[in-house]
Amino acid sequence: MMKITRAGVVDERQQYSLDNFKAGDSWRMFRILGEFVDGFDTLSSVGRPAVSIFGSARTPMEDKYFELADKIAYELAMAGYAVITGGGHGIMGAANRGAAKADGISIGLNINLPFEQEPNGFANVPLHFKYFFVRKVMFIKYSMAFIGMPGGFGTLDELFESLTLMQTRRIKAFPVILVGSEFWGGLVDWIKEQLLVTGKIDPDDMLYFQVMDDPAEVVKYIKRTVVL
């Protein structure tokens, strides 16, 4: 639902934006520091390599990618990896469920949002964040690989941030696997035709990610590239 102000059309969800946080910037800094401390303290004690699985919160349980996320997470947890998700439902819930079924470490980095984002209940190591950028640091710092399932803006945001950080050598390169060639194929073609051909990225930049369909292949690739 929209409302009109002198500045024009304003989405009512703006009431949840950081700009409407009434405390001053100094007090906001303490909350930010608190989220960093909670995240660092919790995730540094996991004690094993972690794999992050991203995907849409809107994916229904009957969707094939829901089952794929569950299966991949289960196999990774059985192999000894921790599994990290954004803590919500859909693909995230499937991955947390799969890891939990294997009695593995199932981490959910939940974010407070005005819609969609409620904890999925399958994470046995839950964390809650108000700030996206703090949450992103946790994904990058404590993940040894990213798996991108079909998703929306949030999934694309995490994908391209990881690729940018690797391309600019801000972090060491790690495996990025996009699951579902029918979903990701169009984007990969666009990257090749619009970015690679026009010189906006280098040919080597295409090596930062792989597209796969077989969950067994995904798990095998992780085992080969991320040593326990």
C-alpha positions in Angstrom: 0.0 0.0 0.0 1.3 3.4 -1.0 0.9 6.8 0.6 1.5 10.3 -0.9 3.6 13.0 0.7 5.0 16.3 -0.5 8.1 14.4 -1.6 6.0 12.1 -3.8 5.0 8.5 -3.5 6.4 6.7 -0.4 6.2 3.0 0.3 4.7 2.4 3.7 7.5 -0.1 4.3 9.8 3.0 4.6 8.8 3.1 8.3 11.1 0.1 8.7 14.1 1.8 7.2 17.3 2.7 9.1 16.6 6.4 8.5 13.6 6.2 10.9 15.7 4.7 13.7 15.1 7.5 16.3 18.3 7.1 18.3 21.3 9.2 17.3 24.2 7.8 15.2 26.4 7.3 18.3 23.8 5.0 19.9 23.3 3.2 16.6 27.0 2.5 16.5 26.8 0.5 19.7 24.0 -1.6 18.4 26.0 -2.3 15.2 29.1 -3.2 17.4 26.9 -5.5 19.4 25.7 -7.4 16.3 29.3 -7.8 15.2 30.3 -9.1 18.6 27.4 -11.6 18.8 28.2 -12.8 15.3 31.9 -13.1 15.8 31.6 -14.9 19.1 29.0 -17.4 17.9 30.4 -18.2 14.5 34.1 -18.3 15.5 33.2 -21.2 17.8 31.7 -23.4 15.1 35.0 -25.1 14.6 34.6 -26.5 11.0 34.3 -25.1 7.5 30.9 -23.7 6.6 29.0 -23.5 3.3 26.4 -20.8 2.7 23.3 -21.7 0.8 21.3 -18.8 -0.7 17.9 -18.8 -2.3 14.4 -17.4 -2.3 12.3 -17.3 0.8 9.2 -17.7 -1.4 10.1 -21.1 -2.7 7.3 -23.6 -1.8 8.0 -27.0 -0.3 6.8 -28.8 -3.4 9.3 -26.9 -5.7 12.1 -29.1 -7.0 14.7 -26.6 -5.8 13.4 -26.9 -2.2 14.2 -30.6 -2.3 17.5 -30.0 -4.0 18.5 -27.5 -1.2 17.5 -30.0 1.5 19.4 -32.8 -0.2 22.6 -30.7 -0.7 22.6 -29.4 2.8 22.0 -32.9 4.2 24.9 -34.3 2.3 27.2 -31.5 3.2 26.3 -31.8 6.9 26.9 -35.6 6.7 30.3 -34.9 5.2 31.2 -32.7 8.2 30.5 -29.1 6.9 28.4 -26.5 8.7 25.6 -25.0 6.7 24.7 -21.3 6.8 21.6 -19.7 5.4 19.8 -16.5 5.8 17.5 -18.1 8.4 14.2 -17.5 6.6 11.8 -19.9 4.9 11.8 -21.3 1.3 15.2 -22.4 0.2 16.8 -21.2 3.4 14.4 -23.3 5.5 15.1 -26.3 3.2 18.8 -26.0 3.7 18.6 -25.6 7.4 16.2 -28.6 7.6 18.6 -30.8 5.6 21.5 -29.9 7.8 19.5 -30.5 11.0 18.3 -33.9 9.7 21.9 -34.9 9.4 22.5 -33.7 13.0 24.9 -31.2 11.6 25.5 -27.5 12.4 22.6 -25.6 10.9 23.2 -21.9 11.1 20.5 -19.3 10.4 21.5 -15.6 10.1 18.0 -14.1 10.3 17.4 -10.5 9.4 14.6 -8.3 10.7 12.3 -7.4 7.8 8.7 -6.0 7.6 7.6 -9.0 5.5 8.7 -12.5 4.7 11.6 -13.0 7.0 10.6 -15.1 10.0 13.0 -17.7 11.4 12.4 -21.1 9.8 12.8 -23.1 13.1 15.3 -25.5 11.6 18.5 -23.6 12.5 20.1 -25.0 15.6 22.5 -22.0 15.7 20.3 -19.0 15.2 21.5 -15.4 15.0 19.3 -12.3 14.5 20.4 -9.1 12.7 18.9 -5.7 12.1 21.7 -4.5 9.7 22.2 -6.2 6.4 25.9 -5.2 6.1 26.7 -6.9 9.5 25.0 -10.0 8.3 26.9 -9.9 5.0 30.2 -9.8 6.9 29.2 -13.0 8.7 28.4 -14.8 5.5 31.7 -13.7 3.9 34.0 -14.2 6.9 32.7 -17.6 8.0 31.8 -19.3 4.6 34.3 -21.3 2.6 31.9 -21.7 -0.3 28.6 -20.2 -1.6 25.8 -22.2 -3.2 23.3 -20.0 -5.0 19.9 -21.6 -5.5 17.2 -19.8 -7.5 16.3 -16.6 -5.7 15.5 -12.9 -6.0 17.3 -9.6 -5.3 18.7 -10.8 -2.0 20.3 -13.9 -3.6 21.7 -11.8 -6.5 23.0 -9.3 -4.0 25.0 -12.0 -2.1 26.2 -13.5 -5.3 27.5 -10.4 -6.9 29.0 -9.1 -3.7 31.0 -12.3 -3.3 32.1 -12.1 -6.9 33.1 -8.5 -6.6 35.2 -9.1 -3.5 37.0 -12.0 -5.1 37.6 -10.0 -8.4 39.0 -7.1 -6.4 41.2 -9.4 -4.3 39.5 -8.2 -1.1 38.9 -11.8 -0.1 40.5 -15.1 -1.2 38.7 -16.9 -4.0 36.4 -19.6 -2.9 33.9 -21.9 -4.7 30.7 -20.2 -5.9 28.2 -22.7 -7.3 24.9 -21.7 -9.0 22.5 -24.6 -8.9 20.0 -24.8 -11.7 21.1 -24.1 -15.3 17.6 -23.4 -16.4 17.3 -20.6 -13.9 20.8 -19.2 -14.1 21.5 -19.8 -17.8 20.0 -16.5 -18.9 22.0 -14.5 -16.4 25.2 -16.3 -17.4 24.5 -15.6 -21.1 24.0 -12.0 -20.3 27.2 -11.8 -18.4 29.1 -13.3 -21.3 27.4 -11.2 -24.0 27.2 -7.8 -22.2 30.1 -7.8 -19.7 32.7 -10.2 -21.1 32.4 -9.3 -24.8 32.4 -5.6 -24.1 35.5 -5.9 -21.9 33.8 -4.9 -18.6 35.1 -8.1 -17.1 38.1 -10.3 -17.9 37.8 -13.9 -19.2 39.3 -15.2 -15.9 36.4 -13.6 -14.0 34.1 -16.2 -15.5 36.1 -18.8 -13.5 34.8 -17.5 -10.2 31.6 -19.4 -10.4 30.3 -22.7 -11.7 26.8 -23.8 -12.8 25.6 -27.2 -11.8 22.4 -29.2 -11.7 23.3 -32.5 -9.9 23.4 -32.3 -6.1 26.0 -35.1 -6.0 28.2 -33.1 -8.3 27.8 -30.0 -6.0 28.8 -31.9 -2.9 31.7 -33.6 -4.7 33.0 -30.2 -5.9 32.8 -28.8 -2.4 34.6 -31.8 -0.9 37.3 -31.4 -3.5 37.8 -27.7 -3.0 37.1 -27.1 0.7 39.2 -29.2 2.8 37.9 -30.2 6.3 
